[in-house]
């Protein structure tokens, strides 16, 4: 198990003033736009080609999780590039059969508000609103690529080439847990928050390269509490199982490429589990097809990549819709907890002390129930997904 040293930090001044005069000499914030990106350099990690060959790979040139992700994150933490002191956030396990995790994170109220419609999953990128080209280069940790070689490669100083639009890993300045980072695919292409095959595969590579089941990667679609319409995944380290990961399931179908799709049985929210496949590419493509189907059908969803990329949970949801219609239970609404991927996975991030002190399993279940599709709607969505992945009728499993 990783040993983590926590240190106090101070509120960051970065990402607060988004104004830029775009002058030739730079905007003064050392951002990723044309005014500042010229001549910028950053470490590059190229992960190994992952195949299910069973062969034992040699040690990577640098420990991906400990040295790169957590080591570089700790460096930024000590330099004060965060909005609040994460060490002041207390955490507890809520008694009950699920083992929900509650965290009091009063600093999350400083998080940037959502700047787009919550009733449309697909929306165009708007460069006038906040996006990741406006972050300071100091918030970037390294470039990350999926490689075609048998071994991983690490280059400590490589240029950020605009024409290549690199994928980067950056700190989340409003962290939930230790090592909370963002994976931003092809950052300079300014892609909207919209799932695609290439980006999903990159996220799976990151989970696999971390090689630690306590490091998870998550995704929120628009309408499912993504707060920035610029394509990104989130990830962090938490040394305990998520309740979602412990849920039992029933296998429903198996694709032609060996991907098993199961329905969650013992969880307060309806969802699907994808696992197996003849290769990581097969698993990634199947989940991507399902996500794209949901996007095109305007169904918000969350994704949790678990178990080092071997399991992927897909959770369609309707909380924002219910909230707009006034159908969310008053007690849940008053707590102002937005059920994004981490909350849906069972890590409840609470912004008020009274909610943390009064947290119960019943309240957590009520939140997830309000986010869940009805049984009838879930069946309709599953039918769309199965058709999208080439399995219009259940086959395989029970």
N, C-alpha and C positions, 0 to 999 in steps of 0.2 A: 504494500500500500504506500502511496505517496505521502511523504511528510511535508506538511505545508506550514510555512512561517508567515504569519499575518502581521502586517505593520500598519500603523495609522496613516491616513492620507488627508489631503485637504481638497476642498472643492476646486475643480478645474475651471479655468477661464475659457477653455476651448469650447467650441461649438455653441457658444452663447451669442456672440456677435457674428451674424452671418453676412453682414454687409461687406461688399467688396467693390472697390472702384475699378478693378480690372486693369490697372495701370501696367505699363511695360515692366516696371520694376517689381511687380508682384503686388498682391493685395495686402501684404504684411502679416498674413496668417499661415503662410507656407502650406497652401492647400494643394489639391490635386487638379485644379483647373489649369488652363493654358498659361495663366499669368505666373504660375509657380512651379509647374511640374517639370519644366525643362531642366535636365541635368540631375534630377532626383534619383537616388539610388537606395536599394533595399535588398536585404538577403532574399535568396530564392531557394525554396525547397521543392524539388521534383520527386514525387513519390514513385515508388516502384510499381511496375505493372503487376496487377493482382490477378492471379489465375488460381483456380482450385486444383493445383497440381499436387498438393500435399508435400511439396519439397520445403525444407526449412531454409528460409532466407537468412543471409548474413545480417549482422547488426548494421543499422543505418548509419550514415556518416555523422549524424547528430541525433540525440534522443528527441523525437518529434514532440511528444507531449511535455516531458519534464523540462527540457532545455529551451525549446522554441516557444511553445504556446504558454506554458506556465512561467517559464523563466523570463521571457520577454514581457509578459503581462505583469509580473511582479516588479520588473524594472519600471514600467510606466506607473504602476501603483505607488511606488516610492517617490516618483517624480511629481506626483500630485495631479495626474491628468484625468481625474474622475470627478463627478459632480458631488459625491458625498462619501463619507467614511463607511465602507462596507463592514468593517470590524464592529461597528455599533449595531449591526442587524442581528437580532437574536433569532434562533431557530429551535423548533421543538417538533416532536412527532405527536400527532393527535391520537389519543387512545381510540382503539376500535379495530375492526378486522382488516381495513384497507391499509392502515399505516400512513395516512396522509401526512405530508410535511408542511408545517406552517412557518413562515418567516415574516417577521415584522420589519418592513423596509419603508420607513417614513420618507426616505429620500426619493422614492419613486414618484412622488408628487411633482418633482422637478423635471420629470421626463417630458420631452417635447410632445405637445398634443398632436393628435391625428389631423392631417391637413387635407383630407380627401373624403369622398363619399364612402360610407360604410355599406351601401347596398349594391355595390358593383364590384365584382371580383376582378374584372379586367378593366384597367384604366390606363390611359396614356401617361408616359413619363412627362413631368413638368419641371423643367430646369429652374423655374423661378421659385419653386418650393425647396425645402431642405432636401439635399441628397448627399451622397457620400463623396462627391467630388469637392465638397466644401469643408471636409474634415482637415485637421492639421496633419501633416505628414508624420509628426511625432506620435500620432495615435496608431499608425500602421506598425505591424510587427514583422511581417515578411510576405513575400509573394509565394503563391502556392500553385503548383501545376500537377496534373496527372501525367505521368511519364509512360514511355513505351519501352523502358529498359528493365532488366531483371533486378536491378538494385537501385535504391534511392540515391539521389544526388543532392548536395548542399553547396550552394555558392554564396559566400558571405556578403558579397557586394555586387549587385547587378542593377543596371539602369531600369527605371520605370519608363518603358517605351510606349508612347501614346498609340503608335500604330499597331502594337501588339495587344493593347488593352488588357493588362495583366489582371489575374485574379489575386486578391489580397486578403490577408487576415488582419483585422484591426480590433482594438479594444472596444468594448461597449462602455461608453462613459457613464451609463446608468446601470451598473452591474447588479445582477441578482445573486450570483454566487462567484466563488473563486474561479478565476480564469475565464470569466465571461467574455467571449470574443464574437466577432462577426466575420463570416466568410462572404466576401463580396465578389461574385463571379464577373470577370471582364468589366471591371469597375468603370473604365473610361468610355465604355459603350453606352452607359446610362440606360440600362435595361429597366423596365418597370418591374414591380413585384409580381412576376409571372413565371410559373414553373416551366422548365424546358428540360429535355433529355440530358444535354451536356452539363447543365448546372447540377442536376440531381446526382449524376455520376461523380462529379467533383466533390460533392458533399459526402457521398459514400466513401470515396477515397480518403477524405479527411478523417472520418470515423474509424476506418480501417487502419490508417497510419498511426492514429493515436494509440491503438492496441490496448485500450483500457476500457472496460465496460462502464466505468463511472464517468466517462466523458461522452456526453450525448450531443447530438446535433439536431436542431429543431427548425421548423419553418412555419410561418404564419402567412396565410394568403390575405389579401385585402378582404375586408368583411369579417375576418377571423382574428382581428387585433394586430395585424401588421401596422405599425405606426409610420413607416416611411415607404413611399412608393418608389423604391430603388432596389433592385433584386439583391437579396441577402438571406443568409441563413444565420442562426445563432448557435452557440455552443458554450457549454461550461462543464466544470468538474464538480460533482457532488458524490461523496463516498458513501452512498447508500442506494438501495434499489428504489425506483419510482413505483408507486402503486400500479400504474398502468402496465409496467413490465411484469408484474406478478399476476395479472388477470388471466383466468383460464379462457380457452377459446375452442371453437369447433371448426374443423376444416370444412370449407365449402367447395372449393374448386382447386384444380391444379392445371396450370397452363401447359402448353406444348413444350415450353422451355423449362419445366420443372419447378416453377414458382408456385408455392402453396399460398392460398388466400383463405384466411380464417376469420370468423366472426367472433368478437369478444363476447363472453357470456357473463362473467362475474364482475362487471364494472358498471358504475352508475351512468355511463355515457356510451352510446352505441358507436362502434368503430370496427375497423378491419386491421388485420395483421398480415403482412407480406413477409415471407421468408423462403429460403431455399433458392432454387434456380441452378442452372448449369454453370453460371458464371455471375460475377458481380454485375456485368453489363446486362444480363437477362433480368436480374432482380431490379436494377435501376430502371430499365426500359419499361418494365411492367408497372412499377409505381408511377413513373412519369406519365405513362398513358392514362392511368387512373386519375392523376392530378389534373392533367390537361382536359380530360372529360369533365371533371367537376368545374374547372374554370369556365369552359365553354357553356356549361349549364348554369352558370352563376350560383354555384353552391360553395360557400366559404368552407375552408378546411384548414386543419393543422396536421403537421407531419412530425413524428419523433423517430429519429434514426438511432437505434439502440444496439447493444451487444456488438460493438465494434463494426457496425454496418451490416450485420447478419439479419437483423429484424427491423422492419419498418412499420410503424403504426400510422394509419391514415384515419383521421377523425373528422368527418364532415360535421358542421355545426350551424346553428341558427340563432345564437344568442343575440347578436346585434339586431336581427330582424324582430325577435321577441321584445327586445328592449324598446325598439322604435314603436311597437304596437302596444306597449304598456303591459305585456304579458309576463314579465319577469317578476318573481315574488318580491314584495317590498323589502324584506329583510336582506335578500341577496343584492338588490339594487342599491340599498343604502350603504353597503360595504364598499361599493365602487371597485370591485375586483373584476377585471376584464379577463375572461377565460381564454388566454392565449395558450400556446403549446405547453408551457411549463405548468400552468395551473391545470390544464386538462390531463397532464401526465401525473398529477397528484402533488405538485410542489406549489402550494398556495402562497402567493406573495401578497401580504396584507399591508395596507398603507396606514391603518389606524390602530393605536394601541388597544382600544377596547375590542376591536375585532380579533386581534391576536390573543388577548387574554380570554376571550369568550369563544375561541374557535372550537368547534366540535365536528365529529364525523358527519353528523346529520346536516350541518350547514354546508360542509364541503360537498356532500352528495347532492344537496339541493341546487348548488351552483352548477354542477355538471349536468344534472337533470334538465335545468333550464337551457343549457347549451346544446343538449342532445336533440337529434332529429326524432320525430315520432316513429313508432315501429312501422307504420304504413309508408311514411316518407323515406325511411331508411331502406326499405325493400325496393322502392322505386329507384333510389340512387344506386343501390347495388346492381340493379338490372342494367343501368346505364354503364356502370363501371365494368361489369362482366362482358358486355358487348364491346366496350372499348379495348379490352385486353384480349379479345378473341375467344371468350368463353361465355357464350350467351346462355348456356344451361349449366347448372352445377354438375360437376363430375369429380370423382375422387373424394377421399375422405368419407366422413359419416354422412 
